[in-house]
Amino acid sequence: MEPVSDQAILKPEVVLAPALERGMKILEGLAAQPRGATLATISAELEAPKNSTLRLLQTLVALGYVVREQSPSRYRLTGKLLSIAHPRVHGVSLVQCSLDSMRALRDQTGETVQLGLPTGDEGVIIEKQESTSAIRIGVELGLRFLLHNNAPGKVLLAHRPKAERDATIKRIKLNRFTDRTITSRTKLMEECDRILHQGYATDWGEADEGIHCVAAPIRDPLGTLIATIWVSGIAGRMPKKVFPDVGKEVIKAAGEIQRKMQR
């Protein structure tokens, strides 16, 4: 019997499952295209026939990871992948610990409450409790948001380690969305300092006209930011003058979630 070398043991040959590999590439590709992609586009990116690509897409749709929009015909990710990737502390899910506090905050403010995570130079919504009002802000799980033009994004930015925060501010594009969007790097740094001082972030129509938000950080037991919770309201119902009061309630909700995760 010939001896087996250490190199052969340490570096076994990897045999990939082609269908699984293509399925994962579809998910990765759709993650980079929030608005979705057509069958033709996905097939071309995979360099695979449309028939086999369609079968993979149909499987992902049946499992709930992808949804097909009829008009126009496009495929996009659902929020199901986020349910697998939720942060956990001591085996406890962030979303499980957040739902009661989110509902209470929604009922108290009357506005939509959302939960988000950092992902690279963006944030992503992983849970929501929509306002019960007839006119309300509707959002989709998995929606990504920028770091400079909204309250939750500014929370995620402000609570990065200082060197990382400064590097991020230098790197990201500060595009203007409304007259109140912060497009100055100096002003954005000052805004981050203000957020750290007061404990919550705000935006008054900085991303979308007529939409106001107030957000607070959620930290793990070591004090590291893992998520943000925020209230989004119609400007007429949540004017700028109530921001301090809403800020106190959002901070309170964040604290409740942190305590539940530490049990």
C-alpha positions in Angstrom: 0.0 0.0 0.0 1.4 3.4 -1.0 1.7 6.0 1.8 -0.6 8.9 1.7 1.2 12.2 1.8 0.4 14.9 4.3 -0.3 17.3 1.5 -3.0 15.0 0.1 -4.6 14.9 3.6 -4.5 18.6 4.1 -5.6 19.5 0.7 -8.3 17.1 -0.5 -9.7 17.6 -4.0 -12.9 19.6 -3.9 -15.7 18.3 -6.0 -18.4 20.9 -6.6 -22.1 20.2 -7.1 -22.8 22.1 -10.4 -26.5 22.8 -9.7 -25.8 24.1 -6.2 -23.0 26.2 -7.5 -25.2 27.8 -10.1 -28.0 28.3 -7.6 -25.6 30.1 -5.3 -24.4 32.3 -8.2 -27.9 33.2 -9.0 -28.5 34.4 -5.4 -25.2 36.3 -5.3 -26.1 38.0 -8.6 -29.6 39.0 -7.5 -28.2 40.3 -4.3 -26.2 42.9 -6.4 -29.4 43.8 -8.3 -32.1 45.0 -5.8 -34.5 45.7 -8.6 -34.2 42.1 -10.0 -33.1 40.7 -13.3 -34.6 38.9 -16.3 -34.2 35.3 -17.1 -32.1 36.3 -20.1 -29.8 38.4 -18.0 -29.3 35.7 -15.3 -28.8 33.0 -18.0 -26.1 35.1 -19.7 -24.3 35.8 -16.4 -24.3 32.1 -15.6 -23.3 31.2 -19.2 -25.9 28.5 -19.0 -28.9 27.6 -21.2 -32.2 29.4 -20.4 -34.0 26.1 -19.7 -31.7 24.9 -17.0 -31.5 28.4 -15.5 -35.3 28.6 -15.4 -35.5 25.3 -13.5 -33.1 26.7 -10.9 -35.1 29.9 -10.6 -38.3 27.9 -10.3 -36.8 25.9 -7.4 -35.6 29.1 -5.7 -39.1 30.6 -6.1 -40.7 27.5 -4.7 -38.4 27.6 -1.7 -39.2 31.2 -1.1 -35.7 32.7 -1.7 -36.7 34.4 -5.0 -39.9 36.0 -6.2 -41.0 36.4 -9.8 -42.6 39.8 -10.8 -44.9 39.5 -13.7 -44.8 43.0 -15.2 -42.1 43.3 -16.3 -41.0 39.7 -15.9 -38.1 39.8 -13.5 -36.7 37.8 -10.6 -35.5 39.3 -7.3 -34.5 38.1 -3.9 -37.0 37.9 -1.0 -36.1 38.6 2.6 -35.8 34.8 3.4 -32.0 34.8 3.2 -32.0 37.5 5.9 -33.8 35.1 8.3 -30.9 32.7 8.1 -28.3 35.5 8.6 -29.9 37.3 11.6 -27.3 38.2 14.3 -27.4 36.0 17.4 -26.0 36.5 20.8 -25.8 33.4 23.0 -28.0 31.6 20.5 -30.7 34.3 20.7 -32.0 35.8 17.5 -32.0 39.6 17.1 -35.4 39.6 15.4 -36.9 37.4 18.1 -35.7 39.8 20.7 -36.9 42.9 18.8 -40.5 42.1 17.8 -42.2 43.0 21.0 -40.3 46.3 21.4 -40.9 47.1 17.7 -44.6 46.6 18.1 -44.8 48.6 21.2 -42.9 51.5 19.6 -45.2 51.3 16.5 -48.3 51.5 18.7 -46.9 54.4 20.7 -45.7 56.5 17.8 -48.4 55.4 15.3 -45.6 55.1 12.7 -43.7 52.4 10.9 -40.8 50.8 12.9 -37.9 49.1 11.1 -34.8 47.1 12.0 -31.6 47.1 10.0 -28.1 45.7 9.8 -24.9 47.1 8.3 -23.7 45.4 5.1 -20.5 47.0 3.6 -21.1 50.6 2.9 -24.9 50.3 3.2 -27.6 49.1 5.5 -30.3 46.5 4.9 -33.8 46.2 6.4 -34.4 42.8 8.1 -37.7 43.4 9.9 -40.6 45.9 10.0 -43.8 46.7 11.8 -45.9 48.9 9.6 -48.0 51.8 10.8 -51.7 51.0 11.1 -52.6 54.3 9.5 -54.3 54.4 6.1 -51.4 56.5 4.7 -48.2 54.9 5.8 -44.6 54.2 4.7 -44.4 50.8 3.1 -41.0 49.1 2.8 -39.7 45.7 1.7 -37.5 43.4 3.7 -34.1 43.3 2.1 -34.2 46.9 0.9 -30.8 48.5 1.1 -30.2 52.1 2.3 -27.2 54.5 2.1 -25.2 55.7 5.1 -25.4 59.5 4.6 -28.9 60.5 3.8 -31.1 58.8 6.4 -31.2 58.3 10.2 -30.5 54.5 10.3 -27.7 54.8 7.9 -26.1 57.7 9.9 -26.4 55.5 13.0 -24.5 52.7 11.3 -21.9 55.2 10.1 -21.4 57.1 13.3 -20.9 54.0 15.5 -18.1 52.6 13.4 -14.6 52.8 15.0 -13.3 56.3 14.3 -10.6 55.3 11.8 -13.1 53.1 9.9 -15.8 55.8 10.0 -13.4 58.5 8.6 -12.3 56.2 5.9 -15.9 55.3 5.0 -16.8 59.0 4.8 -13.9 59.6 2.4 -14.9 56.6 0.3 -18.6 56.8 -0.2 -20.4 59.1 -2.6 -22.5 61.8 -1.0 -25.1 62.1 -3.7 -27.9 64.7 -3.1 -31.5 63.4 -2.9 -33.3 66.5 -1.5 -32.3 70.0 -0.5 -31.5 68.8 3.0 -29.2 65.9 2.1 -25.7 66.2 3.6 -23.2 66.3 0.8 -20.3 67.8 2.7 -17.8 65.3 4.2 -17.0 67.8 7.0 -20.6 68.2 7.8 -21.2 64.5 7.8 -18.3 64.0 10.3 -19.9 66.7 12.5 -23.3 64.9 12.2 -21.7 61.7 13.3 -20.2 63.4 16.4 -23.7 64.9 17.2 -25.3 61.4 16.9 -22.8 59.9 19.3 -23.4 62.7 21.8 -27.2 62.7 21.8 -27.6 58.9 21.3 -29.9 58.9 18.3 -30.0 60.1 14.7 -32.6 62.0 12.7 -33.4 62.9 9.1 -36.1 65.3 8.0 -36.7 64.6 4.4 -33.0 64.0 3.6 -33.6 60.9 1.5 -37.2 61.4 0.4 -39.3 64.6 0.6 -42.0 64.4 3.3 -40.5 61.4 5.2 -38.9 61.8 8.6 -36.9 59.2 10.5 -35.4 58.8 14.0 -33.0 56.0 14.7 -30.9 54.5 17.6 -28.2 51.9 17.8 -28.5 48.3 19.1 -25.3 46.9 20.6 -24.1 43.5 21.7 -22.9 42.7 25.2 -19.4 44.1 24.4 -20.8 47.4 23.2 -20.3 46.8 19.5 -23.0 48.0 17.2 -24.9 45.2 15.5 -28.1 46.8 14.3 -30.3 49.9 14.3 -33.9 50.5 15.0 -35.9 53.4 13.7 -39.2 55.1 13.3 -40.2 56.4 9.8 -43.1 58.8 9.7 -45.0 61.1 7.4 -43.7 64.7 8.0 -47.1 66.0 8.8 -47.6 63.4 11.5 -44.0 63.4 12.8 -42.7 67.0 12.5 -39.2 67.9 13.5 -40.3 69.4 16.8 -41.2 65.9 18.2 -37.8 64.4 17.2 -36.4 64.6 20.8 -39.4 62.8 22.3 -39.4 60.1 19.6 -35.6 59.8 20.1 -36.1 58.9 23.7 -38.6 56.2 22.8 -36.4 54.7 20.1 -33.4 54.7 22.5 -35.6 53.0 25.1 -36.7 50.3 22.6 -33.1 49.7 21.6 -32.2 49.2 25.3 -35.0 46.7 25.8 -33.7 44.7 22.8 -30.2 44.7 24.1 -31.2 43.5 27.5 -33.2 40.6 26.0 -30.2 39.6 23.9 -28.0 39.5 27.0 -30.3 37.1 29.0 
